[in-house]
Amino acid sequence: MATRAPAPTPTEPAPSAHDPAHAFIDRRKPIARIRGVLHRYPAISPGVVLVVAILVFGALNPHFLAPSNLSLITQQVAVIGILGVAETLVILTAGIDLSVGAAMVLSSVVVGNAVAGLHLPAPIALLAGLATGLLAGILNGVLVTRLALPPFIVTLGTLSIFTALLLLVSNGATVQGASLPDLITWTGGTFRLAGVDISFGVVLMALLYLGVAYALGRTAWGRHVYAVGDDKEAARLSGIRVSRVLLSVYALAGAIVVLGAWTQIGRDFGSSPNAATDANLNAITAVVIGGTSLFGGRGTIWGTLLGALIVGVFRNGLALVGLDVLYQTLAVGVLVIGAVAIDQWIRKVRK
């Protein structure tokens, strides 16, 4: 008589990568927890880098923490910090604007030549600069939204257009500050706070950050900006008018660069077509180092401020320790690559 083979003893299945319990255990690992925190609070990384940089450069050179040097750093950061706000708004929508620096210089030469060449009153000249920046932003926005062109290609083209226009308007000549009214150069004035000379351009930058931070964090428009950057199609299906949001972002970015132009005129005490030649690169650098993802949908305006301060601190600190400007640029490049690598790592966090 044949005997029945004994039934196999059941064994527990191996945990799957998609098993909720396995995912929970994975999230309890220290490295996963750190990545999760950095994903929720992207400004932590640049904050730590800034504090470490200040401590290191302060230890290497006692003059680094001198009030006069701190004043110099803040004034150097003001223009890049303002342009960084405009760039942050665009990058949050998963775009990029390579023309912010050229649009800023174009606005500054329009303001300078409106006063020196056309003899317009200072307020009218500033309004002319505002109209210039606004039109530049709207042009970028229309090309991106109406013609569905990639932002990189659009702004690469307008970079050349704005550069040609600023040379045409200025005729390659600099308008000296002595021929400009006090209102135009007002941003270069300073006042003393806790032993540090603070320029009015820095105050203008601080007010801009407060206003944009409120708009991004407390308004429906700000939530739409993040939603569009995270997933355009999902945002469209949820009822968000994606094209309108994108156009408003580029237009606002164009208006913001005028504040950078005003600050640049005050800092240089004049309007020059050769000013801020590396403004585009520095603005994008500040945004990336500040934790804003180049893929859109993640980042904070305060992270951009930290990124701008990091760039300013590194350039200033390396100069004080005697390193050539070549190595300063090298250090900034390493920071950019490191920031993008960290962003890629953080994006792999489990939802």
ROGU-69863 format. One record per residue: x, y, z of N, C-alpha, C, O in turn; residue in one letter. Coordinates in steps of 0.1 Angstrom, whole numbers, padded with zeros to 4 digits, always signed. Example, Ala and Ser with C-alpha at 12.3 -4.5 7.8 and 13.67 -1.06 7.14 Angstrom:
+0132-0057+0078+0123-0045+0078+0132-0033+0078+0142-0033+0085A +0128-0022+0071+0137-0011+0071+0129+0000+0079+0134+0011+0080S 
# end
This chain:
+0008-0012+0000+0000+0000+0000+0009+0012+0000+0018+0014+0008M +0006+0022-0009+0014+0034-0011+0012+0043+0001+0001+0045+0005A +0023+0049+0005+0021+0059+0016+0022+0073+0011+0030+0075+0001T +0014+0082+0017+0014+0096+0012+0026+0103+0018+0029+0102+0030R +0032+0111+0009+0044+0118+0014+0039+0129+0023+0029+0135+0021A +0047+0132+0034+0043+0142+0043+0043+0156+0037+0051+0159+0028P +0033+0164+0041+0032+0177+0036+0044+0186+0040+0049+0185+0051A +0049+0194+0030+0060+0202+0033+0057+0212+0044+0046+0218+0045P +0067+0214+0053+0066+0224+0064+0065+0238+0058+0075+0242+0051T +0055+0246+0061+0054+0260+0055+0066+0268+0061+0069+0268+0072P +0071+0276+0052+0082+0285+0056+0077+0300+0053+0069+0302+0044T +0082+0309+0061+0078+0323+0060+0085+0329+0047+0096+0327+0045E +0077+0336+0039+0082+0342+0027+0093+0353+0030+0092+0360+0040P +0103+0354+0021+0113+0364+0023+0106+0378+0022+0098+0380+0013A +0111+0387+0030+0105+0401+0029+0107+0407+0015+0119+0407+0010P +0097+0413+0010+0098+0420-0003+0102+0434-0001+0100+0440+0009S +0109+0439-0011+0113+0454-0011+0101+0463-0010+0102+0474-0006A +0089+0457-0015+0077+0465-0015+0068+0462-0003+0057+0468-0001H +0073+0453+0006+0065+0450+0018+0065+0462+0027+0075+0467+0030D +0053+0466+0032+0052+0478+0041+0061+0476+0054+0067+0486+0058P +0061+0464+0059+0069+0461+0071+0084+0464+0068+0092+0470+0076A +0088+0458+0056+0102+0460+0052+0106+0475+0050+0116+0480+0054H +0096+0482+0044+0098+0496+0042+0099+0504+0055+0107+0513+0056A +0091+0500+0065+0091+0506+0078+0105+0504+0085+0111+0513+0090F +0110+0491+0084+0123+0488+0090+0134+0496+0083+0143+0501+0090I +0133+0497+0070+0143+0505+0063+0143+0520+0067+0154+0526+0068D +0131+0525+0069+0131+0539+0073+0136+0541+0087+0140+0552+0091R +0137+0531+0095+0142+0532+0109+0158+0533+0109+0163+0536+0119R +0164+0530+0098+0178+0530+0097+0183+0545+0098+0177+0554+0093K +0194+0547+0105+0198+0561+0107+0200+0569+0094+0196+0581+0094P +0206+0563+0084+0209+0570+0072+0196+0573+0065+0195+0584+0059I +0186+0564+0066+0173+0567+0060+0166+0578+0067+0159+0587+0061A +0167+0579+0080+0161+0590+0088+0167+0603+0085+0160+0613+0083R +0180+0603+0083+0187+0616+0080+0182+0620+0066+0180+0632+0064I +0181+0611+0057+0177+0615+0043+0162+0620+0043+0159+0629+0036R +0154+0614+0052+0140+0618+0053+0139+0632+0059+0131+0641+0054G +0148+0635+0069+0148+0649+0075+0152+0659+0064+0146+0670+0063V +0163+0656+0057+0168+0665+0047+0158+0667+0036+0157+0678+0030L +0150+0657+0033+0139+0658+0023+0129+0668+0027+0123+0676+0019H +0125+0667+0040+0114+0676+0045+0120+0690+0048+0112+0700+0046R +0132+0691+0052+0138+0705+0055+0151+0707+0047+0162+0705+0052Y +0149+0711+0034+0161+0712+0025+0171+0723+0029+0182+0723+0024P +0167+0732+0038+0176+0743+0042+0186+0738+0052+0195+0746+0056A +0184+0726+0058+0194+0722+0068+0208+0720+0063+0217+0725+0069I +0209+0714+0051+0223+0712+0046+0231+0724+0044+0242+0726+0048S +0225+0734+0036+0233+0747+0035+0235+0754+0048+0245+0761+0049P +0226+0753+0057+0228+0759+0070+0240+0754+0077+0248+0761+0083G +0241+0741+0077+0253+0734+0084+0266+0738+0076+0276+0741+0083V +0266+0738+0063+0277+0742+0055+0281+0757+0059+0293+0760+0060V +0272+0766+0060+0275+0780+0063+0281+0781+0076+0291+0789+0078L +0275+0775+0086+0281+0776+0100+0295+0770+0100+0304+0777+0106V +0297+0759+0094+0311+0753+0094+0321+0762+0087+0332+0764+0092V +0317+0768+0076+0325+0777+0068+0329+0789+0076+0341+0793+0076A +0319+0795+0083+0322+0807+0091+0332+0803+0103+0341+0811+0105I +0330+0792+0109+0339+0788+0120+0353+0785+0115+0363+0789+0121L +0354+0778+0103+0367+0775+0098+0375+0788+0094+0387+0789+0097V +0368+0796+0086+0375+0808+0081+0378+0818+0093+0388+0825+0092F +0369+0818+0103+0372+0826+0114+0384+0822+0122+0391+0830+0128G +0386+0809+0122+0398+0803+0129+0411+0805+0121+0422+0807+0126A +0410+0805+0107+0421+0806+0099+0426+0821+0098+0438+0823+0097L +0417+0830+0099+0420+0844+0098+0411+0852+0107+0399+0853+0105N +0417+0859+0117+0409+0866+0127+0402+0878+0121+0392+0883+0126P +0407+0883+0109+0400+0894+0103+0387+0891+0096+0379+0899+0092H +0385+0878+0094+0372+0873+0088+0360+0878+0095+0350+0882+0089F +0360+0877+0108+0349+0881+0117+0348+0895+0121+0340+0899+0128L +0358+0903+0115+0358+0918+0118+0345+0924+0112+0341+0920+0101A +0339+0934+0119+0327+0940+0114+0328+0946+0100+0319+0945+0092P +0340+0951+0097+0341+0957+0083+0341+0946+0073+0335+0948+0062S +0346+0934+0076+0346+0923+0066+0332+0917+0065+0328+0914+0054N +0325+0916+0076+0311+0911+0076+0302+0920+0068+0294+0916+0060L +0305+0933+0069+0297+0943+0061+0300+0941+0046+0291+0942+0038S +0313+0939+0043+0316+0937+0029+0309+0924+0023+0304+0924+0012L +0309+0914+0031+0302+0901+0026+0288+0903+0024+0282+0899+0013I +0281+0910+0033+0266+0913+0031+0264+0921+0019+0254+0918+0011T +0272+0931+0016+0270+0940+0005+0273+0932-0008+0266+0934-0018Q +0283+0923-0008+0286+0915-0020+0274+0905-0023+0272+0901-0034Q +0268+0900-0012+0257+0890-0014+0244+0896-0018+0236+0889-0024V +0242+0909-0016+0229+0915-0018+0224+0913-0033+0212+0909-0035A +0232+0916-0043+0228+0915-0056+0225+0900-0060+0214+0897-0066V +0234+0891-0057+0232+0877-0060+0220+0872-0052+0213+0863-0057I +0218+0876-0040+0207+0872-0032+0194+0875-0038+0184+0867-0038G +0193+0888-0044+0181+0892-0050+0178+0884-0063+0167+0879-0066I +0189+0882-0071+0187+0874-0083+0184+0860-0080+0177+0853-0088L +0189+0855-0069+0186+0842-0065+0171+0839-0062+0166+0828-0064G +0164+0850-0057+0150+0849-0055+0143+0846-0068+0134+0837-0069V +0146+0854-0078+0140+0852-0092+0143+0839-0097+0134+0832-0103A +0155+0834-0096+0159+0821-0101+0152+0810-0093+0149+0800-0099E +0151+0811-0080+0144+0801-0072+0130+0799-0077+0125+0787-0078T +0122+0810-0080+0109+0808-0084+0108+0800-0097+0099+0792-0099L +0117+0803-0106+0117+0796-0119+0121+0781-0117+0114+0772-0123V +0131+0779-0109+0136+0765-0107+0126+0757-0100+0125+0744-0102I +0118+0763-0091+0107+0755-0084+0097+0750-0093+0090+0740-0090L +0095+0756-0105+0086+0751-0115+0093+0741-0125+0087+0738-0135T +0105+0736-0121+0112+0727-0129+0118+0734-0142+0120+0727-0152A +0119+0747-0142+0125+0754-0153+0139+0760-0149+0144+0756-0138G +0144+0768-0157+0157+0775-0154+0157+0788-0162+0152+0789-0173I +0163+0798-0156+0164+0811-0163+0179+0815-0164+0185+0819-0154D +0184+0814-0176+0198+0818-0178+0200+0833-0181+0211+0837-0183L +0189+0840-0182+0190+0854-0186+0188+0864-0175+0188+0876-0177S +0187+0860-0162+0185+0869-0151+0196+0880-0150+0193+0891-0148V +0208+0876-0152+0219+0885-0151+0219+0895-0162+0221+0907-0159G +0217+0891-0174+0216+0900-0185+0204+0909-0184+0205+0921-0188A +0193+0904-0180+0181+0912-0178+0183+0923-0167+0178+0934-0168A +0191+0919-0156+0194+0929-0146+0202+0940-0151+0200+0952-0149M +0213+0937-0158+0222+0947-0164+0215+0956-0174+0217+0968-0175V +0206+0950-0182+0198+0957-0192+0189+0967-0184+0188+0979-0189L +0183+0963-0174+0174+0972-0166+0183+0984-0160+0178+0995-0159S +0195+0980-0155+0203+0990-0149+0208+1001-0159+0208+1013-0156S +0211+0997-0171+0216+1007-0181+0204+1015-0186+0205+1027-0190V +0192+1009-0186+0180+1017-0190+0177+1028-0180+0174+1039-0183V +0179+1024-0167+0177+1034-0156+0187+1045-0157+0184+1057-0157V +0200+1041-0159+0211+1051-0159+0210+1060-0171+0211+1072-0170G +0207+1055-0183+0206+1063-0195+0193+1071-0196+0192+1081-0202N +0182+1066-0189+0170+1074-0188+0172+1087-0180+0166+1097-0184A +0181+1086-0170+0184+1098-0163+0195+1107-0170+0193+1119-0172V +0206+1101-0173+0217+1108-0179+0215+1112-0193+0219+1123-0198A +0208+1104-0201+0206+1107-0215+0193+1114-0218+0193+1124-0226G +0182+1109-0212+0169+1115-0215+0165+1125-0205+0155+1132-0207L +0172+1126-0194+0170+1136-0183+0156+1134-0177+0149+1144-0174H +0152+1121-0176+0139+1118-0169+0141+1119-0154+0152+1117-0149L +0130+1122-0147+0131+1122-0132+0134+1108-0127+0131+1098-0134P +0140+1107-0115+0145+1094-0110+0133+1084-0108+0135+1073-0112A +0121+1088-0103+0111+1078-0102+0106+1073-0116+0104+1061-0117P +0106+1081-0126+0102+1077-0139+0113+1067-0145+0110+1057-0152I +0126+1070-0142+0137+1062-0147+0136+1048-0140+0138+1038-0147A +0132+1047-0127+0131+1035-0121+0119+1027-0127+0119+1015-0128L +0108+1034-0130+0097+1027-0136+0100+1022-0150+0095+1011-0154L +0109+1029-0157+0113+1024-0170+0122+1011-0168+0120+1002-0176A +0130+1011-0158+0137+0999-0155+0128+0987-0151+0130+0976-0155G +0118+0991-0143+0108+0980-0139+0101+0975-0152+0099+0963-0153L +0097+0984-0161+0090+0979-0173+0099+0970-0181+0095+0961-0187A +0112+0974-0182+0122+0966-0189+0123+0952-0184+0122+0942-0191T +0125+0951-0171+0126+0937-0164+0113+0929-0166+0114+0917-0168G +0102+0936-0164+0089+0929-0165+0087+0924-0179+0082+0912-0181L +0090+0932-0189+0088+0927-0203+0098+0916-0206+0094+0907-0213L +0110+0916-0201+0119+0905-0203+0114+0892-0197+0115+0882-0203A +0108+0893-0185+0102+0881-0179+0090+0876-0186+0089+0864-0188G +0082+0885-0191+0070+0881-0198+0074+0875-0211+0068+0865-0215I +0084+0880-0218+0089+0874-0230+0093+0859-0228+0089+0850-0235L +0101+0857-0217+0105+0843-0214+0093+0835-0211+0092+0823-0216N +0083+0840-0203+0072+0832-0200+0063+0829-0212+0058+0818-0213G +0061+0838-0221+0053+0836-0233+0059+0825-0242+0052+0816-0247V +0072+0826-0244+0079+0816-0252+0078+0802-0246+0077+0792-0253L +0079+0801-0232+0078+0788-0226+0064+0783-0226+0062+0771-0228V +0054+0791-0223+0040+0786-0222+0033+0785-0235+0026+0776-0237T +0034+0796-0243+0026+0796-0256+0032+0788-0267+0025+0781-0274R +0045+0788-0268+0052+0780-0278+0057+0767-0273+0063+0759-0281L +0056+0764-0260+0060+0752-0254+0075+0749-0257+0079+0737-0259A +0083+0759-0256+0098+0757-0258+0104+0754-0245+0100+0759-0234L +0115+0746-0245+0122+0743-0232+0128+0756-0226+0134+0765-0233P +0126+0758-0213+0131+0770-0206+0146+0772-0208+0151+0784-0210P +0154+0762-0209+0168+0763-0211+0171+0770-0224+0179+0779-0225F +0165+0765-0235+0167+0770-0248+0162+0785-0249+0169+0794-0255I +0150+0787-0243+0144+0801-0244+0153+0811-0237+0157+0821-0243V +0157+0808-0225+0165+0818-0217+0180+0819-0222+0186+0829-0220T +0184+0808-0229+0198+0809-0235+0197+0819-0247+0206+0826-0249L +0186+0818-0254+0184+0828-0265+0182+0842-0260+0188+0851-0266G +0174+0844-0250+0171+0857-0245+0183+0863-0238+0185+0875-0237T +0192+0854-0233+0205+0859-0227+0212+0867-0238+0217+0878-0235L +0213+0861-0250+0221+0868-0260+0213+0881-0265+0219+0891-0268S +0200+0880-0265+0192+0892-0269+0194+0903-0260+0196+0915-0264I +0192+0900-0247+0193+0911-0237+0207+0917-0236+0209+0929-0234F +0217+0908-0238+0231+0913-0238+0233+0923-0250+0240+0933-0248T +0228+0919-0262+0229+0928-0273+0222+0941-0271+0227+0952-0274A +0210+0941-0265+0202+0952-0262+0209+0962-0252+0209+0974-0254L +0215+0956-0242+0221+0965-0232+0233+0972-0237+0236+0983-0234L +0240+0965-0246+0252+0972-0253+0247+0983-0263+0253+0993-0264L +0235+0980-0269+0229+0990-0278+0224+1002-0270+0227+1014-0275L +0217+1000-0259+0212+1011-0251+0223+1020-0245+0222+1032-0245V +0233+1013-0240+0244+1020-0233+0255+1025-0242+0263+1034-0238S +0255+1020-0254+0266+1023-0264+0280+1020-0258+0290+1026-0261N +0280+1010-0249+0292+1005-0243+0298+1015-0232+0309+1013-0227G +0290+1025-0229+0295+1035-0219+0289+1034-0205+0278+1029-0204A +0297+1038-0195+0292+1037-0181+0287+1051-0177+0293+1061-0180T +0276+1050-0170+0270+1063-0165+0275+1064-0150+0272+1055-0142V +0283+1074-0147+0289+1076-0134+0278+1080-0124+0268+1086-0127Q +0280+1075-0111+0271+1078-0101+0270+1093-0098+0259+1097-0093G +0280+1101-0101+0279+1115-0098+0269+1122-0106+0264+1133-0102A +0265+1116-0118+0255+1122-0126+0241+1116-0124+0232+1119-0131S +0240+1108-0114+0227+1102-0110+0221+1108-0098+0229+1111-0089L +0208+1109-0097+0201+1114-0085+0203+1105-0073+0207+1093-0074P +0201+1110-0061+0204+1103-0049+0194+1091-0048+0198+1080-0043D +0182+1092-0053+0173+1081-0053+0178+1069-0061+0176+1057-0056L +0185+1071-0071+0190+1060-0080+0201+1053-0073+0203+1041-0074I +0210+1060-0065+0221+1054-0059+0218+1052-0044+0227+1048-0036T +0206+1053-0040+0202+1052-0026+0206+1038-0020+0210+1037-0008W +0205+1028-0028+0207+1014-0022+0222+1012-0018+0225+1003-0011T +0231+1021-0023+0245+1020-0019+0248+1026-0005+0259+1024+0000G +0238+1034+0000+0240+1040+0013+0240+1030+0024+0235+1019+0023G +0246+1033+0036+0247+1024+0047+0243+1030+0060+0243+1042+0061T +0240+1022+0069+0237+1026+0083+0244+1015+0092+0246+1004+0088F +0247+1019+0104+0254+1010+0113+0244+1002+0122+0236+1008+0129R +0246+0989+0123+0238+0981+0132+0247+0971+0139+0254+0962+0132L +0248+0971+0152+0256+0962+0160+0271+0963+0155+0278+0952+0155A +0276+0975+0151+0290+0976+0147+0292+0972+0133+0304+0973+0128G +0282+0968+0125+0283+0964+0111+0276+0974+0102+0265+0978+0105V +0283+0979+0092+0276+0988+0082+0268+0980+0073+0272+0971+0065D +0255+0983+0073+0245+0976+0065+0240+0985+0054+0236+0996+0057I +0241+0981+0041+0236+0989+0030+0221+0988+0029+0215+0978+0033S +0215+0998+0023+0201+0998+0021+0197+0987+0010+0186+0983+0010F +0207+0984+0002+0204+0973-0007+0202+0959+0000+0194+0951-0004G +0209+0957+0011+0207+0945+0019+0193+0946+0026+0187+0935+0026V +0189+0957+0030+0175+0959+0036+0165+0955+0025+0155+0948+0028V +0167+0960+0013+0158+0957+0002+0157+0943-0001+0147+0937-0003L +0169+0936+0000+0169+0921-0002+0162+0914+0009+0154+0905+0006M +0163+0918+0021+0157+0912+0033+0141+0913+0031+0134+0904+0034A +0137+0925+0028+0122+0927+0026+0117+0918+0014+0106+0913+0015L +0125+0917+0004+0121+0909-0007+0119+0894-0003+0110+0887-0007L +0129+0889+0005+0128+0875+0010+0116+0873+0018+0109+0863+0017Y +0113+0883+0027+0101+0881+0036+0088+0881+0027+0080+0873+0030L +0087+0889+0017+0075+0890+0009+0074+0877+0001+0063+0872+0000G +0084+0872-0006+0083+0860-0014+0081+0848-0006+0074+0839-0009V +0088+0847+0006+0086+0836+0015+0071+0835+0019+0065+0824+0020A +0065+0847+0022+0051+0847+0026+0042+0842+0014+0033+0834+0016Y +0045+0847+0002+0037+0843-0010+0038+0828-0013+0028+0822-0016A +0050+0822-0011+0052+0808-0014+0046+0799-0003+0041+0788-0006L +0047+0804+0009+0042+0795+0020+0028+0797+0025+0022+0789+0032G +0022+0809+0022+0009+0812+0028-0002+0815+0018-0013+0819+0022R +0001+0814+0005-0009+0818-0005-0012+0806-0014-0004+0797-0016T -0023+0806-0021-0027+0795-0030-0017+0796-0042-0014+0785-0048A -0013+0808-0046-0003+0809-0057+0009+0801-0054+0015+0794-0063W +0014+0803-0042+0027+0796-0038+0025+0781-0038+0034+0773-0043G +0014+0776-0034+0011+0761-0034+0010+0756-0049+0014+0745-0052R +0005+0765-0057+0004+0761-0072+0018+0760-0078+0020+0752-0086H +0027+0769-0074+0040+0769-0079+0047+0756-0076+0053+0750-0084V +0046+0752-0063+0052+0739-0059+0045+0727-0067+0052+0718-0071Y +0032+0728-0068+0025+0717-0075+0029+0716-0089+0031+0704-0094A +0030+0727-0096+0035+0727-0110+0049+0721-0111+0051+0713-0121V +0058+0725-0103+0071+0720-0103+0072+0705-0100+0081+0698-0105G +0064+0700-0091+0064+0686-0087+0059+0677-0098+0065+0667-0101D +0047+0681-0105+0042+0673-0115+0032+0682-0123+0021+0684-0118D +0036+0686-0135+0027+0695-0143+0014+0689-0146+0003+0695-0145K +0015+0676-0151+0002+0669-0155-0007+0667-0143-0019+0669-0145E -0002+0663-0132-0011+0662-0120-0017+0675-0116-0028+0676-0112A -0009+0686-0117-0014+0699-0113-0025+0703-0123-0035+0709-0119A -0023+0700-0136-0034+0703-0146-0046+0696-0143-0057+0701-0144R -0045+0683-0140-0057+0675-0137-0064+0679-0124-0076+0677-0123L -0057+0685-0115-0063+0690-0103-0070+0704-0104-0075+0709-0094S -0069+0709-0116-0076+0722-0119-0067+0734-0119-0072+0745-0120G -0054+0732-0117-0045+0744-0117-0042+0748-0132-0039+0739-0140I -0043+0761-0134-0040+0766-0148-0024+0767-0149-0019+0778-0145R -0018+0757-0154-0003+0756-0154+0003+0767-0161+0013+0773-0157V -0002+0770-0173+0004+0781-0181+0003+0794-0175+0013+0802-0175S -0008+0797-0168-0009+0810-0161+0001+0811-0149+0007+0821-0147R +0002+0800-0142+0012+0800-0131+0026+0802-0136+0034+0810-0131V +0030+0795-0147+0043+0796-0153+0046+0811-0157+0056+0816-0155L +0036+0816-0164+0037+0830-0169+0039+0840-0158+0047+0849-0159L +0031+0838-0147+0032+0847-0136+0046+0846-0129+0051+0856-0124S +0052+0834-0129+0065+0832-0123+0076+0839-0130+0084+0846-0125V +0075+0837-0144+0086+0844-0152+0084+0859-0152+0094+0867-0152Y +0071+0864-0151+0069+0878-0151+0074+0884-0137+0081+0894-0137A +0071+0877-0126+0076+0881-0113+0091+0881-0112+0097+0890-0106L +0097+0871-0118+0112+0870-0118+0117+0882-0126+0128+0888-0121A +0111+0886-0137+0116+0898-0144+0114+0911-0136+0123+0919-0137G +0104+0912-0128+0102+0924-0120+0112+0924-0108+0117+0934-0105A +0116+0912-0103+0125+0911-0092+0139+0915-0096+0146+0921-0088I +0143+0912-0109+0157+0915-0113+0159+0930-0113+0171+0935-0112V +0148+0938-0114+0150+0953-0113+0155+0957-0100+0163+0967-0099V +0151+0951-0089+0156+0954-0076+0171+0951-0075+0178+0958-0069L +0175+0940-0082+0189+0937-0083+0196+0947-0090+0208+0951-0087G +0190+0953-0101+0197+0964-0109+0198+0976-0100+0209+0982-0101A +0188+0980-0093+0189+0991-0084+0200+0990-0074+0207+0999-0071W +0201+0978-0068+0211+0975-0058+0225+0975-0064+0234+0980-0058T +0226+0970-0077+0239+0970-0084+0243+0984-0086+0255+0987-0085Q +0234+0993-0091+0238+1007-0093+0243+1014-0081+0253+1021-0081I +0236+1011-0069+0241+1017-0057+0254+1012-0052+0262+1019-0047G +0256+0999-0054+0269+0993-0050+0281+0998-0058+0291+1001-0053R +0279+0999-0072+0289+1003-0081+0290+1018-0082+0300+1023-0088D +0280+1025-0076+0279+1040-0078+0279+1043-0093+0287+1052-0097F +0271+1037-0100+0270+1039-0115+0264+1028-0122+0261+1017-0116G +0261+1030-0134+0254+1020-0143+0264+1016-0154+0267+1024-0163S +0268+1004-0154+0278+0999-0163+0273+0987-0171+0267+0978-0165S +0275+0987-0184+0271+0975-0192+0280+0963-0189+0277+0952-0194P +0291+0965-0182+0301+0954-0179+0299+0949-0165+0308+0941-0161N +0289+0953-0158+0287+0949-0144+0282+0935-0143+0275+0930-0152A +0285+0928-0132+0279+0915-0129+0280+0905-0140+0270+0899-0144A +0292+0903-0146+0293+0894-0157+0290+0880-0154+0287+0872-0162T +0292+0876-0141+0290+0862-0137+0278+0861-0128+0276+0851-0121D +0268+0870-0130+0256+0870-0121+0248+0858-0124+0242+0852-0114A +0246+0854-0136+0238+0842-0139+0243+0830-0132+0235+0823-0125N +0256+0827-0133+0262+0815-0127+0261+0816-0112+0257+0806-0105L +0263+0828-0106+0263+0829-0091+0249+0827-0086+0247+0822-0076N +0239+0833-0093+0225+0831-0089+0220+0817-0089+0214+0812-0079A +0224+0810-0100+0220+0795-0101+0227+0788-0090+0222+0778-0084I +0240+0791-0088+0248+0785-0078+0242+0786-0064+0241+0776-0056T +0237+0798-0061+0231+0801-0048+0219+0792-0046+0216+0787-0035A +0211+0791-0056+0198+0783-0056+0201+0769-0054+0195+0762-0045V +0211+0763-0061+0214+0749-0060+0220+0746-0047+0216+0736-0041V +0230+0754-0043+0236+0751-0030+0226+0753-0019+0227+0746-0008I +0216+0761-0020+0206+0764-0010+0196+0752-0009+0187+0753+0000G +0197+0742-0017+0188+0730-0015+0176+0729-0024+0168+0720-0023G +0174+0739-0033+0163+0738-0042+0166+0728-0053+0177+0729-0060T +0157+0719-0056+0160+0708-0065+0158+0714-0080+0149+0721-0083S +0168+0710-0088+0167+0714-0102+0156+0707-0109+0152+0711-0121L +0150+0697-0103+0139+0690-0109+0125+0696-0105+0115+0691-0109F +0126+0706-0097+0114+0713-0093+0106+0707-0082+0108+0696-0078G +0097+0716-0076+0088+0711-0066+0094+0710-0052+0086+0707-0042G +0107+0713-0049+0112+0712-0036+0123+0722-0034+0132+0724-0043R +0122+0729-0023+0131+0740-0020+0125+0751-0012+0112+0752-0012G +0133+0760-0006+0128+0771+0001+0135+0784-0003+0147+0783-0007T +0129+0795-0001+0135+0808-0004+0146+0811+0005+0156+0817+0002I +0145+0806+0018+0155+0808+0028+0168+0800+0025+0179+0804+0028W +0166+0788+0019+0177+0781+0015+0186+0788+0004+0198+0787+0004G +0179+0796-0005+0186+0804-0014+0195+0814-0008+0206+0817-0012T +0189+0821+0003+0197+0831+0010+0209+0825+0016+0220+0830+0016L +0207+0813+0022+0219+0806+0028+0229+0802+0017+0241+0803+0019L +0224+0798+0005+0233+0795-0006+0241+0808-0010+0253+0807-0013G +0234+0819-0011+0241+0831-0015+0252+0835-0005+0263+0840-0008A +0248+0833+0008+0258+0836+0019+0270+0827+0018+0281+0831+0021L +0267+0814+0015+0278+0804+0014+0288+0809+0003+0300+0808+0005I +0283+0813-0009+0291+0817-0020+0299+0829-0015+0311+0830-0018V +0293+0839-0009+0300+0851-0004+0310+0848+0006+0321+0853+0006G +0307+0839+0016+0317+0835+0026+0329+0828+0021+0340+0831+0024V +0326+0818+0011+0337+0811+0006+0346+0820-0002+0359+0819-0001F +0341+0828-0011+0349+0837-0019+0358+0847-0010+0369+0849-0012R +0351+0852+0000+0358+0861+0009+0368+0854+0018+0379+0859+0019N +0364+0843+0023+0373+0836+0032+0385+0830+0025+0396+0831+0031G +0383+0825+0013+0395+0820+0006+0404+0831+0002+0416+0829+0001L +0399+0843-0001+0407+0854-0005+0415+0859+0007+0427+0862+0006A +0409+0859+0019+0416+0863+0031+0428+0853+0035+0438+0857+0041L +0426+0840+0032+0437+0831+0035+0447+0830+0024+0457+0823+0025V +0446+0839+0014+0456+0841+0004+0455+0832-0008+0465+0831-0016G +0444+0825-0010+0442+0817-0022+0439+0825-0034+0431+0835-0033L +0444+0821-0046+0441+0828-0058+0426+0827-0062+0420+0818-0058D +0421+0837-0070+0407+0837-0074+0404+0824-0081+0392+0820-0082V +0414+0818-0088+0412+0805-0095+0406+0795-0086+0397+0787-0089L +0412+0794-0074+0408+0784-0064+0395+0787-0058+0387+0778-0053Y +0391+0800-0057+0378+0804-0052+0368+0799-0062+0357+0793-0057Q +0370+0800-0075+0360+0795-0085+0360+0780-0084+0349+0774-0086T +0371+0774-0082+0372+0759-0081+0363+0755-0069+0356+0745-0070L +0364+0761-0058+0357+0758-0046+0342+0759-0048+0334+0750-0044A +0338+0770-0055+0323+0771-0058+0318+0760-0067+0307+0755-0065V +0327+0756-0077+0323+0746-0086+0321+0732-0078+0312+0725-0081G +0330+0730-0069+0329+0718-0061+0316+0718-0053+0309+0708-0051V +0313+0730-0047+0301+0731-0039+0288+0728-0048+0279+0721-0043L +0288+0733-0060+0277+0730-0069+0275+0715-0072+0264+0710-0070V +0286+0709-0075+0285+0694-0078+0281+0687-0066+0272+0678-0066I +0286+0691-0054+0282+0684-0042+0268+0686-0039+0261+0677-0034G +0263+0698-0041+0249+0701-0038+0239+0693-0047+0229+0688-0042A +0243+0692-0060+0234+0684-0069+0235+0669-0065+0225+0662-0066V +0247+0664-0061+0248+0650-0057+0239+0647-0045+0233+0637-0044A +0240+0657-0035+0231+0655-0023+0217+0655-0027+0209+0648-0021I +0213+0664-0036+0199+0665-0040+0194+0652-0046+0183+0647-0043D +0203+0646-0055+0199+0633-0061+0197+0623-0051+0188+0614-0052Q +0206+0622-0041+0205+0613-0030+0193+0614-0022+0186+0605-0018W +0189+0627-0019+0177+0630-0011+0165+0626-0018+0155+0622-0012I +0165+0628-0031+0153+0625-0039+0149+0610-0039+0138+0606-0043R +0158+0601-0035+0155+0587-0034+0149+0583-0021+0146+0571-0019K +0145+0593-0013+0139+0589+0000+0126+0582-0003+0118+0586-0012V +0122+0573+0006+0110+0566+0004+0098+0575+0009+0099+0581+0019R +0088+0575+0001+0076+0583+0005+0069+0577+0017+0059+0583+0021K 
# end
